[in-house]
């Protein structure tokens, strides 16, 4: 997020070189922007204003939906490399951060695929769980404009698939040609393990407390 702040600023005031539709604020679905002045930025129009407070809310007409499909991917090692690639991209591409020690093979780029995007049916969309269905004419990537914190897992047609960090601040799952039933859910195992340890510690403490109190009471003398 710290990396994207200056980028969003240049895109908002219209000094960025990336054309509308390929900007970071478009890809990451930044739909409303608060500014203190009006700028002739393509795709931004005034949605609400309070001139007494010098406050203007702009609406971004090029903001993409939460779920997006990409055909052409570029593999990078770091978010910095992804950001650099996105800022000079001339066509739709998804920049995937590979995992350490992993080798990803990609199909050849498809120059005519950008116009043909399959419909994405959103079945469930919650803070910690998403379910979508998409019929892919060829192999590609499903991008979710939502931060990829550790703990996100995915299944495609019931089989586990890796969740990759993509487009600097988002996550992506690789899909094959055909129908794909995708579930992406947040499973913070570190939290669950910590909660289990805390519960065991609490129970052990209660048992020790009860045992010490029981031992303090004098035992009745035998008749």
C-alpha positions in Angstrom: 0.0 0.0 0.0 2.9 2.4 0.7 4.2 1.7 -2.8 0.9 2.5 -4.4 0.2 5.8 -2.7 2.4 7.9 -5.0 1.1 6.0 -8.1 -2.5 6.6 -7.2 -1.7 10.3 -6.7 -0.2 10.7 -10.2 -3.0 8.7 -11.8 -5.7 10.8 -10.0 -4.2 14.2 -11.0 -3.6 12.9 -14.6 0.1 13.1 -14.7 0.7 9.4 -15.1 1.6 7.9 -18.5 -0.6 4.8 -18.3 -3.8 5.0 -20.3 -7.2 4.5 -18.7 -8.2 0.9 -18.2 -4.6 -0.1 -17.5 -4.0 2.2 -14.5 -3.5 0.7 -11.0 -6.6 2.5 -9.7 -8.6 0.8 -12.5 -7.2 -2.7 -12.0 -7.6 -2.5 -8.2 -11.2 -1.2 -8.6 -10.7 2.2 -6.9 -14.1 3.6 -7.8 -14.4 6.7 -5.7 -11.6 9.1 -4.9 -11.5 12.0 -2.5 -9.5 15.1 -3.7 -9.2 18.7 -2.8 -9.4 20.0 -6.3 -10.7 19.2 -9.8 -8.3 17.7 -12.4 -8.9 16.9 -16.1 -8.2 13.3 -15.6 -9.7 10.9 -18.2 -12.4 8.7 -16.7 -12.9 10.7 -13.6 -16.0 12.9 -13.1 -17.4 14.8 -10.2 -19.7 12.7 -8.0 -20.1 15.0 -5.0 -18.7 18.2 -3.7 -18.5 20.4 -0.7 -16.9 23.6 -1.9 -16.9 25.1 1.6 -14.5 22.4 2.7 -12.7 22.1 -0.6 -13.7 18.5 -0.8 -14.6 16.7 -4.0 -15.5 13.1 -4.5 -14.6 11.8 -8.0 -16.0 8.6 -9.6 -13.7 6.4 -11.7 -15.6 5.2 -14.7 -12.8 2.8 -15.6 -12.7 0.9 -12.3 -12.8 -2.8 -13.1 -15.0 -5.3 -11.2 -13.7 -7.3 -8.2 -13.2 -10.4 -10.3 -11.3 -10.2 -13.6 -10.0 -12.7 -16.1 -6.5 -12.3 -17.7 -5.1 -14.3 -20.6 -1.5 -13.0 -20.6 0.7 -13.3 -17.6 4.2 -12.1 -16.6 6.1 -13.8 -13.8 8.0 -11.6 -11.4 9.9 -12.1 -8.2 8.8 -9.0 -6.2 5.9 -6.5 -6.0 8.3 -3.8 -7.1 8.9 -5.7 -10.3 5.1 -6.1 -10.8 4.6 -2.3 -10.3 7.3 -1.4 -12.7 5.8 -3.7 -15.3 2.3 -2.4 -14.9 3.4 1.2 -15.3 4.8 0.6 -18.7 2.3 -2.1 -19.9 0.6 -1.3 -23.3 -2.0 -4.1 -23.1 -3.8 -6.1 -20.5 -1.4 -8.3 -18.5 -1.4 -9.8 -15.1 1.9 -9.8 -13.1 2.2 -12.8 -10.9 4.6 -13.1 -8.0 6.0 -16.6 -8.1 6.8 -18.5 -4.9 10.3 -18.9 -3.8 12.0 -21.8 -5.6 9.0 -22.3 -7.9 9.2 -22.5 -11.7 6.1 -21.5 -13.5 5.5 -22.3 -17.2 3.1 -20.1 -19.1 1.4 -20.6 -22.5 2.2 -18.3 -25.4 0.6 -14.9 -25.3 -2.7 -14.5 -27.1 -3.0 -11.1 -28.9 -6.6 -11.6 -29.9 -8.0 -12.9 -26.5 -8.3 -9.5 -24.8 -11.7 -8.8 -26.3 -13.2 -12.1 -25.5 -13.7 -12.4 -21.7 -15.9 -15.0 -20.2 -18.7 -14.1 -17.8 -17.9 -14.6 -14.2 -20.8 -15.8 -12.0 -20.4 -14.8 -8.4 -22.1 -17.3 -6.2 -20.8 -16.1 -2.8 -18.8 -13.0 -1.8 -17.9 -12.6 1.8 -15.0 -11.1 3.7 -13.3 -14.5 4.2 -14.9 -16.6 1.4 -15.6 -16.3 -2.3 -17.2 -18.7 -4.7 -17.4 -18.1 -8.4 -18.0 -20.0 -11.6 -16.4 -19.2 -14.9 -16.3 -21.1 -18.2 -12.9 -20.5 -19.7 -12.3 -20.9 -23.5 -8.6 -21.3 -22.8 -6.2 -21.3 -20.0 -5.9 -18.1 -18.0 -6.0 -16.4 -14.6 -8.7 -15.3 -12.3 -7.8 -12.1 -10.5 -9.4 -11.0 -7.3 -8.8 -7.3 -6.4 -8.4 -8.0 -2.7 -5.1 -8.1 -0.7 -3.4 -11.5 -0.5 -2.6 -11.9 3.2 -1.0 -15.2 4.3 -3.8 -17.8 4.9 -5.8 -17.6 1.7 -6.4 -20.9 0.0 -8.2 -21.9 -3.2 -9.8 -24.9 -4.8 -10.8 -25.3 -8.4 -13.3 -28.0 -9.2 -12.6 -29.4 -5.7 -8.8 -29.6 -6.2 -6.4 -27.3 -4.2 -4.7 -24.6 -6.3 -2.1 -22.0 -5.2 -3.1 -18.5 -4.5 -0.6 -16.0 -6.0 0.0 -12.4 -5.2 -0.7 -10.4 -8.3 -1.0 -6.9 -9.6 1.0 -5.6 -6.5 -2.1 -5.7 -4.3 -4.4 -8.6 -5.1 -4.5 -12.3 -5.6 -4.8 -14.7 -8.5 -5.7 -18.3 -9.2 -4.7 -20.2 -12.4 -7.6 -21.7 -14.4 -7.7 -24.3 -17.1 -9.9 -24.3 -20.2 -13.5 -25.4 -19.4 -15.8 -24.8 -16.5 -14.1 -23.8 -13.3 -15.9 -23.8 -9.9 -13.6 -21.7 -7.8 -13.6 -21.3 -4.0 -11.2 -18.8 -2.4 -11.3 -18.7 1.4 -9.2 -17.3 4.3 -7.9 -19.9 6.6 -5.5 -18.2 9.1 -3.9 -21.4 10.6 -1.6 -19.4 12.8 -4.6 -17.8 14.5 -6.3 -21.2 15.0 -3.1 -22.7 16.4 -2.6 -19.8 18.7 -6.2 -20.0 19.9 -5.9 -23.7 20.5 -2.7 -23.2 22.6 -4.4 -20.4 24.5 -7.4 -22.7 25.2 -5.2 -25.6 26.4 -3.2 -23.1 28.6 -6.5 -21.8 30.1 -7.8 -25.3 30.9 -4.5 -26.3 32.4 -4.5 -23.2 34.6 -8.0 -23.8 35.8 -7.1 -27.4 36.6 -4.1 -26.4 38.6 -6.1 -23.7 40.5 -8.8 -26.2 41.4 -6.3 -28.8 42.4 -4.4 -26.4 44.7 -7.7 -25.3 46.4 -8.7 -28.9 46.9 -5.4 -29.7 48.5 -5.8 -26.7 50.9 -8.9 -28.1 52.5 -8.2 -30.2 55.6 -9.2 -33.8 55.1 -11.7 -35.2 57.6 -10.1 -37.4 60.3 -10.9 -41.1 60.3 -13.3 -42.1 63.2 
